[in-house]
Amino acid sequence: MSEQREDAADIQQRYVAEYDEDQAMVEGLDPAQPREQKTTDQVAAVGDDADEVVEEMADPER
């Protein structure tokens, strides 16, 4: 197998692994899941750090 094909296969495997991990995290957000199977605590909401970012932008000395 050529080096390019090996690289492409590696990239594909990484993509599949990341997709599977993301899918498991999303499925763990299902409210019907038992608490011990939920991933709510592991998933960070987008924008959770918005207050800190706004403060940094407002205070140029930070």
C-alpha positions as CSV (number, residue, x, y, z in Angstrom):
1,M,0.0,0.0,0.0
2,S,1.4,3.4,-0.8
3,E,2.1,6.0,1.8
4,Q,-0.7,8.2,0.7
5,R,-3.2,5.3,1.0
6,E,-1.9,4.5,4.4
7,D,-2.3,8.2,5.4
8,A,-5.8,8.2,4.0
9,A,-6.7,5.1,5.9
10,D,-5.4,6.5,9.1
11,I,-7.4,9.7,8.6
12,Q,-10.5,7.7,7.9
13,Q,-10.0,5.6,11.1
14,R,-9.5,8.8,13.2
15,Y,-12.7,10.3,11.7
16,V,-14.7,7.2,12.4
17,A,-13.4,7.0,16.0
18,E,-14.2,10.7,16.6
19,Y,-17.7,10.3,15.1
20,D,-18.4,7.3,17.3
21,E,-17.2,9.2,20.4
22,D,-19.3,12.2,19.5
23,Q,-22.4,10.0,18.8
24,A,-22.0,8.3,22.2
25,M,-21.8,11.7,23.9
26,V,-25.0,12.9,22.1
27,E,-26.9,9.7,22.9
28,G,-25.9,10.2,26.5
29,L,-27.8,13.5,26.6
30,D,-31.1,11.7,26.0
31,P,-33.3,12.5,29.0
32,A,-34.8,9.0,29.0
33,Q,-31.3,7.5,29.8
34,P,-30.7,6.5,33.4
35,R,-28.5,9.1,35.3
36,E,-25.5,6.8,35.4
37,Q,-25.5,6.5,31.6
38,K,-25.8,10.2,30.9
39,T,-23.0,12.3,29.5
40,T,-24.4,15.6,30.6
41,D,-21.5,16.4,32.9
42,Q,-19.0,15.6,30.2
43,V,-20.4,17.7,27.5
44,A,-19.5,21.4,27.7
45,A,-22.1,23.7,26.3
46,V,-20.9,26.2,23.6
47,G,-20.6,29.6,25.1
48,D,-20.1,28.5,28.7
49,D,-17.1,30.8,28.9
50,A,-18.9,33.8,27.4
51,D,-18.8,35.9,30.5
52,E,-15.0,35.5,30.8
53,V,-14.5,36.4,27.2
54,V,-16.7,39.5,27.4
55,E,-14.7,40.6,30.5
56,E,-11.4,40.1,28.7
57,M,-12.6,42.1,25.7
58,A,-14.0,44.9,27.9
59,D,-10.8,45.2,30.0
60,P,-7.8,45.9,27.7
61,E,-5.4,45.5,30.6
62,R,-6.3,41.9,31.2
